[in-house]
Amino acid sequence: MKSAPFKVFLVGNSDEFQFSMKLFPEMLLRGLRERDVPAELLRPRTVFGKLAPWAGRLGKWLFYIDKFLLFPVVLSWRLRREKGGFVVHICDHSNGMYVPRVACWPHLVTCHDVMPIRSALGEVPQNPTSRTGRLFQRLILAGLRKAGCIACVSHATQEHLLRVARIPPGRCRVILNGLHYPYTPMPVPEARARVARLLGGEVPPFVLHVGGDAWYKNRGGLLAMYAALRRRARAQGAEPPRLVCAGPPLRRELIPFAAEDPAMQHDVVALQGASNEDLRALYSLAECLLFPSWDEGFGWPIVEAQACGCRVVTTGRAPMTEVGGAPAFYIDPADPDAAAVIVAEVLRQPRAEREARVAAGLANVSRFTFSGMMEEYLALYRKLAARSGEGGV
């Protein structure tokens, strides 16, 4: 039976927030429009935040005025003007405090990770939280507890959320992320030409890391693993691979390692602002992706790498194990020397074993399709709309 018409309001973040949290609602908007589902993306406008560059340490509070004081009023006003049936999707759990504003309409929240909430509860010693940060996370958690429906991007995220929020399991489900871009192996000549431009010359063997500079990305541990890998290679009379990091520069983290091994200043390369095609080329040529995060909500680079035929070495705990599956290699992020041994073994894999691992990774990626993710969200929208009497199947 054809679904009754309803609209989806996607609630996103302003341009100042991290790329992945902007990307997700834009993915959903594109997928809904491709399926002829009426949809609109609502997000805070930057008003007071424009003054942030002149406000010093108080600058972030100006963005908070836009996000938490002005936008909720605008959101309520826009929803009350809508005449037909609709579903509201808060696309980032950190906007959980919007839930009371939309609670009278069919709604859901996507939870991408529970790390900040767990940090505020004292569960993450690597990331102490300030007093205002703890207050902020309590407000988010209070909103999530009132949400009618929550979709988690991984089973690990769902498990953490159910534990810390103590919400009924029936209000929480898992919808795995789908690839936001058609990552596939790039032909070698094309990939080499693109990477040569990125590196400004020849393309030596390299290990790849993709990620920002948040604490959980464990960039200090990444460099410790790379330093240990270099020592192993030189002890065996071999030339170590480069380390290419798609993300912010590692200037501060690199200082103590470069003091012992000055060549690391040259062999660790940071590439900021890499496009999807740049990443596709890097994944296609890299010896492996080294992704030693302390924690993740999902772990996009794992899937992206496997989709491009790149082997993955990542942390041996969920959700990295959930996403990487059997094809990935797993390490302890707290033991750089042992991790370097595993990376060295990956680099020495015979061709047949390498090809088998790549093929298995490509098969694993079939669990994370954009179309599959969209169909699951559409089914959930219809269920919520039907339950409210605003529309449905």
N, C-alpha and C positions, 0 to 999 in steps of 0.2 A: 504494500500500500504506500502511496506517495506521502511524504511528510507534509504536514500543514506548514504554512510559511511562518518563519520567525527570523529574527535578526540576532546577530551575535555582536555584542559590544566587547571589544578587547581592551583591557586596561593595561597600559604599558608605562614605561619610564621616559623621562625627558632625555635629551641628547647627552646630558652630562654623565649618565650612568654607563656602567661597563658594557662593552660591545655585546656580549652574549645575552645580557638581559634586555637589550634593545632588539637583538636579532630574533628572539623567540616569538614575540607578538607579530613582528613583520612576516615571519614564516607562516604563522597561522592566517594572517590576513591574506597573504598571497594564495594559500591553499583554499581558503573559503571562497575567494573570488573566482578561482579557477573552477570551482564546483557550483558556481552561481548561487552561493549562499550569501544573502545580504550581510555585510559586516562593516564595522566602523572601529577604528583605532582611536582611543581616547588616552591622552597622556598630558602631564602637567606642562604648561607653558612657562618658560623662564622669564620671570618678571623681576622679582627682587634679586634673583641669582645673577643678573647682569651686573650687579654692584659688587659681586664677590671678589674680583681682582683687587679692589681697593679696600676690602674689609679685613684683610689679614687673616688671623686665626678664626675670626667670626664669620668668614665667608661661607662656610658650609651651612651655617644656620640660615643664611638667606635662601639657599636652595631648599632647605627644610620648610621654610615659610611657604614657598611655591608648592611644594609637594604635599605637605601635611595640613596646611591651613587653607590655602586658596583652592587647590584642586578638588578636595572632597566636596566643597560647595558647588563647584562647577559640575562635577560628576553627577551629583544628585539632581541638579537642575536639568542637565541634559537627559537623564533617564526619565524624569517625570514628564518631559515633553514628548516622549516617544508614544505613539498611538497604538501600534501593534504589539504583538507578543515578541519577547526577546529573552536572551540569556546573557548574563554578564560573566565574563571570564577575566579574573584578576590574574595576569600572566606571570607575576613575580610575587612569591610568598612574602618578600620583604615589604610589600604593600598590604600586609594583612590587616593593618588598622583601617583600611577602606571597607572591610567586611560589614561593619554595622551600617554603613551608608547604603549597601546594596542588599542587605539581608532580607528585605521584603520582596525581592525579585529572585527568580531562579538564577543561581550563580555557582561558580566554582573557582578554586584557586589552584594554580600549579605551583607545587613546592619543588624547587630545584636543589636545595641542600638544607641541612639543619646545622651546619658548622657554626655560624655565628651564634645561634641559640645555645648550642652545646658549650661554646666558649664562654658565653655569659653565665652559664650554670657552673663554670669551673671544671668542665670535663676535658678541656683541651689546654694543657699546660704550655704548649708552644705559642698560644695566642691569648695572653691575658687581656681582659676587657675592662675598659674604663667604667666609672660609675654611670656616666650618661649612656655609654654603650649598653650596659646592663639594663637600664631603664628602657631604652629603645627596643631591645630584644624582648623584653617582657610585654611591651605593647604589641609587637608582632605576634608573639605567642598567644596573647589573649584574643587577637583577631582570628588566628587560625583555629582556635578552639570553638569559635562561634560559626565557622564556615559550614555551609550545608554539604559541600562536597570538595574534596581535595584530591588532585591528581599528582602523584609523585613520579619523578623521571627515572627512578630506579628502585629496586626492591630494598636496597640498603638505605636510601633516603626515607622510604616508607617505614622501615623498621625503626629508624631513629626518631621519626616524627611521632609514631604511635607511642613510643616509650616516653618521650619528653613532654608531649602535649596531653597524653592520656585521653585521647578522643576515641569514640567507638570505631572499631575497624571497618564497620559498614559504611562509614563516611569517607573512607580513604581507599584509593585504588592506584595501581601502577599503569602509567602509559609511557613506555620507553621513548626517548627522543629519537627522531628520525634525522637522517643527514640533511643539513640545510642547503647543501650544494652538491651537484653531481660529481663527486670525487671518483675518479677512475685512474688507472695507471696511464701516465703520459708517455708517449713514445720517447725513447731514450734521446735521439738527436734533438728533439724539441725541448725536452727537459734540460739537457745539458746546456743548450744555448741560453735558456732562461736563467738557470742557476749561475752560469758564468757571468751574466749581466748583474745578478744580485751580489755576487762575491767580488766582482770587479776583476775578473781574470779567469785562470784555470779552475777546474772543478776537481779538487782532491777528494779522496774517500772521507766521508764525514758521518758522524752520529748527529741526529737531529733531536732538538727539544722544542716543543711548542707550548707556550703558556706565558702568563703575566708574572708580576712580581709579588702576588699575594703570598702570605706566610705559608699557606698549605701547598704551594707549588714546590717548596723545598729546594730552592735554587742553590742554597749553600750545600745541601747534600748532593745535588746534581754535580756541582764543581768538584766536590770531594771524590765522587765516583769517577769523574773524568780524570782527575789527577792520579788516582790509583791505577786507572787503565793505562795512562801514559807511562807510569813507572813499570808496569808489567811489560808493556810493549818494548820499552828500551832495554829492560833486563834480558829480553829475548832477542835483542838486536834488530827489532822491527821499528818502523816509523809509525807513530800513533796517528789515528785519524783526527781530523778536525772536529770541533764541537760547534755546530751551527744552532743558534737559539733564535727562533722566530718569536720575538717579544722585546720588551724593554732591555736596554743595556745592563750588563752585570758589573758595573764599575765597582761599586762598594763590595759586593760579594767576592769579586775576583782578586782584590788587593792581597789578602794573606796567601793565596795560592801562587800569584805571580811573584811574590817575594821569594818563594822557594824555587819556582820554575818560571823565569822571566818569559820564556817562549809562549807560555799560555796567553799572554797579552795578545799575541798574534794569532794563536790557534783557536781561540774562542771568539766566534763571530756572532754579533747580535744584529738581527734584521728587524727593524720596526716597520709596521705598516704593510706587511706582506699581503698581497691580494690572494683570493682563493686560488687563482691559477698559479701564483708563485708558490703557495703551499702545496698545491698538487705536484708541481715540479720537484720541490724539495722532498716530499714524501716518496716520490717515484725513484729518486736517486739515492736516498739515504741508506746507509748500511742498516740502520734500525732507528726507531723512535725510542728515546730514553725518557721515561715519564715517571719520575720517582715521587709523586705527590704524597704528602702525609694523608690527605683525604681529598675527596671529590664528591660532588653531588651526582655526577654522571661520568664525565671524562670524554668530551668530544674528540680530542686529538687521537685517542685510541682507535675509534671507528674510522676517522678520516684517514689515518695511516694505513690501516688494514685495507680500506677501500682502494688505496693506490698501490697495493702490493708491497707495503713496507712492513717489515717485522717489528714487533712491539715488545719492549722490555719495560715493565711497569710494576707498581707496588702490589704485593701479594695479599691484598685485602679488598673487601667489597667497598665501593662498587667497581673498582678496577678489574677484579676477577670476574664480576658479573658481565661487564661490557667486553673485556678482552677475550673471555672464554678460553678454551683449550689451546688455541693457536698462539696466545701470548706467552712470554717468558716472565717469571715473577721474581721479585727481589724484596729484601728487607730494606726500607729506606733509611733505617738507623745503622746499617752496616755497610759503609761505602766500599770497603775492601772486598767483601763477599759479593757485593753487587758488581764490582769491576770484573771479578772472575766470571760471572755469568755473561756479562756483556762480551768479554773476550771470547767465550765459547760460542756465542751467537755469531761473532765476526768470523770465526774459523769454521762455521758449518760447511760441510761439503755441499756441492751444488744441488744434488738431489734432495737433501734434507731441507735446504733453503727453499727450493721450489715447492716442496710439499707444505712447508709452513706458510708460505705466501698463499698457496691455493686454499689452505684451511682458513686463513684470515679473510680472504675474499668471500668464502662461504659464510663465515660468521657474520659478515656485514649485512647479509640478507635479513637479519633480525631487526635492523634499524632503518627501515625505509621511510621516506617522507610520506608516501601515500598511505602506508600502514598506520603511521602516527595520526594522520589526518582523519582516516576512517574511524579510528578509536575516539577521537575528540568529537567527531560529528555524531557518532552513536550516543555519546554522553550528553551532548547538547540536546539531542532529540529527547532523550530520557528525562532530562531536567525540565525541558519545556512541556512535555506531556504531563509530568507529575504536577506541574503548577496550573495546568489547564490553559496555558498560554499558547499551546500548539502541540505538535507531537506526531507520532506515527499513526 
